[in-house]
Amino acid sequence: MKKKVGIFVLFLLLIIWPAEKMKAAETSTPSGIPFQNLEEFVDKYVEDYIGTSVAGASIVILKEGEIVLSKGYGYSDVSKKVPVDPASTVFEWGSISKLVVWTAVMQLVEEGKLDLNADIQSYLPDNFLSKLTFSEPITMLHLMNHNAGFEDRVFDLGFASETQVKSLEEGLRIAEPRQVYRPGEVVAYSNYSTSLAAFVVERVTTKKFHEYAAENIFSKVGIDNSAVYLPTKENLSVFTEKAVGYELLQPSQFKPSTPFYMSLYPSGGINGTAEDLALFAKALMPSLEKEGNRLFHNESTLDELLSTSYQANSNMPGVAHGLWEYNGKYRGVTHAGNTTSFSGNLHIVPEDHFAVMILTNQAGEIDLSYGLIKEIVGEKKHKIGDDLPDADEVSGTYITARRMHSGFLSVYYYLSPLKISPLSSDRIKVSISGRTATYVQTEAYVYRMEKGDNLFLPNQDFYFEVENSKVKKISTSISDYLPLDKSIPFLKVSLAMFILVIVYSFGMTILLMFIMLKKKLKKEVYSPISVWYFALNFCSTALLINIMVLALRMLQNSDRAYSEIILHIWLNYGLTAACVFLSFQLAVKWKKVGLSALQKAVYVLAIGNFLILFILMIIWEFYS
């Protein structure tokens, strides 16, 4: 009898336990936070950041197509203390906008109007792309996977003034980058690629992209407080509800940032509310409605959109047709967005019919848009394998593949390289700009973040592609890193030479100004050769100042048209020509005048200082 009772109890447990487990999953986040405690959890998490490092945020969470949390935190306008409202406060979505492009592409694929594997040149005007390097065709899949091979380009992407905005086609022609990688070989996140895909949508549908998206995406999912394209006069209702965007000066001190307008608006120009973003996210999850998905005729099209389209390694998260895979407790697909003054993230867990969207009016925000999402969706547990390669193999210094290869801005990327150093046989320290994190090797050459600065949250997984005991490429969740193409000694020498030029130029300028003042007071006459010497020093210093002002302007605000900085490039040419002329005159004149060894040394230093600056400007492309 006892045996029968035991079997009966066991039978009940086998029935009840999975049901209870399923019930818990239905009433909690993927990480296991019960929905009844979710608001309290989020409130407690954000209190460390709102008002301190984040001005304001909208947070919306969906489960089974229903909102389980929608709440605003902080202020949309700090000075006026206007609270954030997820239903009405408008934020810039930034690169989350790209998902609208990929949705449009898949709609046209479903209709048979687009082929993901066709050469995109077949959809473009003749000779539209003029800076291609490789003969292999670029496909729509390459654009979606961000491995078409384009270098990054800062100029003409974003503007502080609406008057600078051009049409999408004209913007693409002006901002075309060089192709620096063979298609399919290197993932280098590209705004240009996404906007090029949007232009293909325009060509296929014969509609402006924002018109197509409004009609075939926004209207179908019920979005009415957001705009794909934001000319103020056409979207007054959206503009009047828009939050003020901020830069963080120091804890709790927020500075209103510059406006942000784009010719390449499909890559990051959508302005909208968090609840509108939730409607879009709901349509990107497997349909729970009888009428099916609102964006696609066939559920299989959505399945394809959310499926892996590129993966560097089977143990790494890859790309899902423009979305980034996330190695969470359940597989997630996600995309963040950043502009000059707004940040956000959209995270979907298709298997769990779960989604989180966080929008903030804070530039470069990570703690909420990545940190909070990580807490809500959970992490996948990784087992550490046996007989793994030693961490020494992957140590070194690397540079992001997403960078400008040409022009003076290429120098910026060498100032903050990625450094990998071993901590043990299976652990490494990853550092960039003085911020660090620890990663542990889980599979051969695959490393997972253990702990560290939140800066690394977007890249929690690293895969080192090793060939002949040397790292060929590092793949992360978003973009690749490549071995440094300039040696460390060369970079150190370049930096040392530049510092010497600065010290000499400004030091000598101050000294010469003092000498000039002294001569003026004593009413002394300059010797003819000293005039050339003085002029060369002042001209070299003016050239250096022009370079430094150019660099500072770009650091202050990189959202500029190339036309805004062309004057600096012309000045570089003009001042260089003047310095060459003055150096020649000085060299010729001293042969006709009896000079002491000290005087010759002083003149040689002046010419040498200019020549070092000239060489550095050629190397770092300050003439283009």
Steps between C-alpha positions, in 0.01 A plus 500: 500500500781742591669420173181582308456827692862594427456433130177705500671796674791481257253495211331816634833674542596419142179666384494795739872596496526576126168685520624709792826565319309611189275720711804666660648567157175659386491733800865604517775650289744265323743558787235390751375831646129454585283755323340590833845616618618641167412866556664495842812339351524755218434791738782387727739444211449838332519708819881480490505660155197725442594857583862402548623362168171493304262792457191296416385164366194316371489128577242268344489122540280262298396141565275303267427822313374680811669781693606382846689820583492847348656770708688826465791603718666837544436801280455561131598860576720537807475878531119498480469172694273343238459130590555226244186324372551179295177566310574858393865596556685486169862380487742455214515126431844523346612179332195309620357669189701253291254224589233683301728479196557126542127446549430686175765291322344173619155618394634549147679164513169339593335669203773375266623852422838464670761225507726498805779337300484719190761765422353824637640683196211347305262713709704822492551768234794437267840574660333602827780350711827651382745396774485121486834321529410133452337327205281273714137619503341657807168336587213610721614235749839672517323825585289328765803328651710818491775323306476675162851633567438874540722712720323716755434863418412775744452792265156573356331237718335730753448876516416752769279694259198381303602725210798274422288191439498368143287235335591140576645448152708818511611423856622156391695647210666763720582264787615196301789332685782298347471122495795380707410135570403219267121438518413237760838496676479765773204623705530879533180667616386734224237775498563540130408136429160533666414823323614347171257213564225757565580665168461160332154486659428841344616379159291182514182661633537842328408660835704709740618270776325691778175488304535126442582435868214715627249323274625141517646477849392775740135513394470120503611468860315808626788742552372859504728698734821449306657610174740321269627832369500821701473825309355718774227658289363159396499343847409777742310267733803274536740790534303673777506183715870437446726472804806719536813297431792526739871448542631414846760753621542344843268309738158671512613778263337477159568720200243525218660352190493615139205404275546201271379483140597248232502473124560127559196498731407130452811414703398694808245774440179366655353706782233332707363379831592184691145365475508545122828308497321230702237471226776447247674246727173310544472464121855363488413210730333175395131579462253407770208649311258301285538740210875441494789742485419858408823564312531186289257281309684186604637424846795331328622844384523616860672174590757570230553857619569377854722211390880508495638647178865525605705336774876516547499188719230251598552588867463873440191718461475618143286726284134432425432697181597832657421417863773396743466165673533493878632206699245521780312238698294475182625611160427868455519742209574861573601837365616810682489860384712807572492857373673812629263518796278190514563130567282193510468128444238257372533137610272220380490141629292329228492160673348656813279756321675762709641842419663793681546850363687777675530852360699775672572865426863449592797475263705181527282339767585136582401427861127481429486415131741207544543441872131491592411292196767248597337465844155452347580251222763302690822336391575166347709278724822396334705195581875532468638236266811287538838534328439856387771711330714711731388861539852617407411425137244778478684777682577812303374840389214531252307770317132508415403404145233768516717804437602759249796373301552821306524862608629662816231344722671162464741614772223495764464122488865444590455702819272237657596152378368175649761333719490132592725363773494153662409463867529122508492214252126549437434861600583832338475866590347720232563872522416807299551864598594396853181298557531126550310172520589136564405227252517122542556250219198270464584332168812502287578871439153606620497726805204616711494809722517419872509843658614851426400843381153536347670640190556137396137388537429541124791262432467219752639236263831494316614248240864502394559367151852358521711399202855369534501593870413862420169678552358588162178661623293546814125466458271658756123520520491819292822560310843351436843604621816453297868485598648848520627590151757746633763385748497622859854646467389696192196636682710595803757674283224687315348613829840602637580699185164677516553592865848635415352710218238642739755580770747655257242696299317658791813544708686669217198715410481635855877561504496679164207717604700600807803579280282705264360699791851560632624618160200728462566660839867551415411601142745245360499404131454137391765341280356387163558128572336519842181618331484175302575303816228673701250457218573124467447441872174693506378328184581152639318582821199628305495169309511307827222713651283439193542124543420516870190714446382255233550206739323677785206595280453137400527384861246760607250398232573239235161545331617729225495533127842475339438851365512628860863405545633546145636844595741328741623273220555798268686679780720192541598525134547876509702511823710202388582675173596813695723297734673329208566840342633647826720195566649533151563872546664440839726227362606718204553818702725352767755400233539868418536612860771410745329304778631348818460127569229582757303710252517223239381246759206725592399538134539126436270433797234730352515326161518156662199573720294588194620193308403267788155658514470476121590129502255426782225681310568288191503175700176582683334652191434852623492614140185297415 
